[in-house]
Amino acid sequence: MYNLISVLSFVDICYSNSTVPQMLIHFLSALKSIPFHSCLLQLSISLAMGNTEFFVLGAMAYDHYVAVCHPLHYTVIMHGGLCWGLAAGCLVAGFTNSLTQTIIIFQLSLCRNIINHFACEMLAVLKLTCVDISFNKVIVAISGFLVIMLPCFLVLFSYGRIVVAILCSRSAQERRKAFGTCDSHFTVVCMCFGTVIFTYMRPSAGSSAEQEKTVALFYAVVTPMPNPLIYSLRNKEVMSALRRVLEKVREKR
């Protein structure tokens, strides 16, 4: 579990650093421009990290399913080789989809160079084209289904089995322990999948540029911030260290 959490933290850091520094520069400077190659790099990295995060969350859901439904075989099933294999597979899948999307987008003819967005985001870049992008919309829809919905189905399947196992348990302590194992991950899943499904899987007629920017800003800045806190509060060693720090602060006062 902690191997996958480490990968999730790495992905969150890379995703935020791909957009937030440039966004802050634009907020603080009068010249709000970005070189073409920087825009290309920003789009590819943000896509890769965002895609990888969904696959990692799906792998973590499977990890929780094994921990709750097969606790005695957990160390045998979720051994180190499988964990790092899942992490590598998530990274390969994320970067492959990002590379494909980036190549397809930047092969289009761009007739405008002003992006109505705080970053080089995929949907914002597509609006700069002066050609028919029906094929690209189909690719985006297929990519969205594979990258978002497949991990989402894996999460729903895993939690469905977990709920059945919890309901079949007669011990209240076991039920509390099982819910405590999954609550942090379920919170992160709701935040990540909810914002992205709202952005990419809804009808384009009902969206506006301001709504898209707000949701993208929420996903880029707000969503990664509570992840370390959410998982740290479940760690007894972290909570013990936090209590010691608070006690020292009280003593100094």
N, C-alpha and C positions, 0 to 999 in steps of 0.2 A: 504493500500500500504506500509506504513512504517513498519507494522508488518512483512510483507514478506521480505522487504529489510533488516530488522534486522536478520531474519533467514538466508538470503543469506550471510550476513556479517559473521555470526557465522560459516557457512559452509566453507566459503573461508579461515577463520583463521585456522580452524581445518585441512583443506586439506593441506594448506601450511606447517603447523607445523608437519604434519605427514611425510613429505619428506625432506623439506629444511634443518632442523638442522642436520640430518644425512648426507645429501649431503655435507654440509659445513665441517663437521668433516672429511669426506673422502678427500675433497680437500686439507685440511690443515695438515693431518696426513699421515705418511708413511704406517701405517697399515690400509688397507682399507677392513675391515671385519665387519660383522654384525651377531649377534647370530641368531639362527634359530627362536626362539620365537619372537625376535624383528622384523625379516623379516615378520613373520606371522601377527603380530600386525600391522605393517606398511601397508602391502597389504590390510588387512581388513578395516582399517580406511580410507585409501585413496580411496578405491573402494566405501565405504559407503558414504563418503562426496562428491565424484564426482557424484555418482548416484543421491544423494539427490539434488545436485545443478540443475541438468536437470529438475527434477520434480518441484522444486521451480520456475525455470524460466517459466515452463509451467503454473503454478498457477498464476504467475505474469502476464502472457499474458492474462489469463482469467480476471484478475482484471482490466487490461487496457481496455479490450473489454467492460466490464460492465461500466467503467467510461466514455467511449466515446459514446457507443451506448445506454446506459440506465442511463444517469447522474442523473435524478430525483429519480431513485430507487436505486442509488448506496449504500447509507447507509443502506437501508433495505436488499439488496441482500448480500453485502459484510460486514456483521456485524462481530463483534469481534470473536464470536464463530465459524463462518465459516472460518475466516482467520487462527485461531489457529488450527482448525480441518484440514485444508489443509496442514499447516506446519507439524502437527503430522503425517498425512498420507504420506507426502513426506519423512520424516525421517524413518518411518516404512518400506516403500517400498525400500528406499536406503539401509538400514541395512539388510533387508531380502535378497536382491539380493547379497549384499556383503558377507554375511554369507554363502549363497549357493555356490557362486563361490569359496570362500576360502577353504571350506571343500572339494569340488571336486578337486581343484588343488593340495592341500597338501596330498591327499590320493594317488597321483601318486608316482611312484618310481623315485627318483631323482638320476641320475648317475653322475652328475657334481655339483660342488658347487661354481663355479665362474660365477657371473651374469654380462653380458656385458651391464650394465646399471648403472645409478647413484642411483637407488632406486629399491626396490622389486616391480617391475611393473609386471602386470599379464602376458603379452606376453613374457617378458624376463624370468620369472620363468618357463613358459611352455617349453621354449627351453632347460631347464636343464633335462627334463625327458628323459628316455631311453625306453619308451614304446610308443605304438601307441596313438596319441592324437586326432584322428579324431573326437571322441565323444566330447572331450573338445572344439574343434573348432566349432562344431555345437552348443554347449551350449553358447559359447562366441557370436556366430552370433545371436542366439535367444535373449540372454541377451542384446546385442547391439541394436537389433530392439526394444525391449520393453523399455529399459532405455533411448535410444537416439532418436529413430524415433517417438515413440508415443508422448513425449513432443514436439518434433519438429512439428509433424502434428497439435497438439493443438495450437502451436504458429502460424503456417501458417493459420489455420482456424480463429483464433482470429484476426490476422492482416488483413486477407482477408475481414472480416466483418467490421473492422475499416476503411479500405480503401474505401469500398463501402459507409459507413456512411459519411466519409469526402467528397467524390466526390458528394454526394447528398446534402451536405450543401451549402447554397448560401452565407453564410457569410465568408468573408476572415479571420476575426478575429477568428471565431470558428474553421476554418481549421488550422490556426497557433497554436491555443491552443491544438487541438487534436494531431497534429504532435509533439508539445512540450511535451505532456504527454508521448509519446511513444518512443521518440528518444533515451533516455538513455537506456531503456530496450532493444531496438532493437540492439544497439551497443554491449551490453554485450552478447546478444544471438548470434550474428554473431561471436564474438570471441570464445565463449565457444563451440558452436556446430560445428563451422568450424574446429577447431583444433582436436576435438575428432573424428569427422566423417573422417577426413583425416587420423587419426591414425588407427582406428578400422574397418572402413567400406570399405576400399579400398582393392584390391587384394594383397595378401601377396607376390606374385612374384615380384611386383614392388616396394617393400620396402626394406630398408637396416637398419642395426642396428644403424648407425649414424643418419639417418633421424628420426627413431623412438625416439632416445634419444633427438634430437633437439626439436621435436614437444612436447614430454613429458615435457622437461624443460620449454618450452614456456608456456605450460598449467599450470604447477605447480607454476611457479614464475611470469611470465609476465602477464598472464590473470587476476589473482586476484588483482594485484596491482592497476590498474586504476579504478576498480569498485567503491571504495569509492569516488574517484575524480569525476567520471562520474555522480554519483547520487548527490553528494554534490553541484556540479555546478548548479543543477536545483533547489536548495533550496535557497530561497531569504534570509533567516536568516543567512545561511552559507556565502553567498556572501557578505551580509552586515558586518558580523564579519570579513571576509577577508579584506574588504576595510578599516575597522577601524585599523586592524593590519598594513596594508601597510602604512596608514597615519601616524601611530605612528613611524614606521621605518623611514619615510621621515623626520619627525620632529626631530628625534634624530640625523639624519645626518646634 
